[in-house]
Amino acid sequence: MPKMKTHSSLKDRFKITGTGKVKRFKAYKNHLLSHKSGRAKRVLATQPLMAKGDVRRMQQQLSNLK
């Protein structure tokens, strides 16, 4: 039986919490930060939880991240 391949790019883009929820990163935080306000950068630095519908859609790929 062939083994299930992981999506290696997901390892860096998402983190799984201890309770099994998935944290994601926000966009627009990598470059061109000099003109953004401190508040905007602070808000972008947070890692919100993914929506349940999106987690369900990616469950097969995320199952190998634990």
Residue pairs with C-beta under 8 A, 6 or more apart in sequence:
4 64
6 61
6 64
6 65
7 61
7 64
10 58
10 61
10 62
10 65
11 65
13 24
13 25
14 22
14 23
14 24
14 25
14 50
14 62
14 65
15 22
15 23
15 47
16 22
16 23
16 62
16 65
16 66
17 23
17 49
21 49
21 50
21 55
22 49
22 50
22 55
22 58
22 62
23 47
23 48
23 49
23 50
24 47
24 48
24 49
24 50
25 47
26 44
26 45
26 46
26 47
26 48
28 44
29 41
29 44
29 45
33 41
36 44
55 62
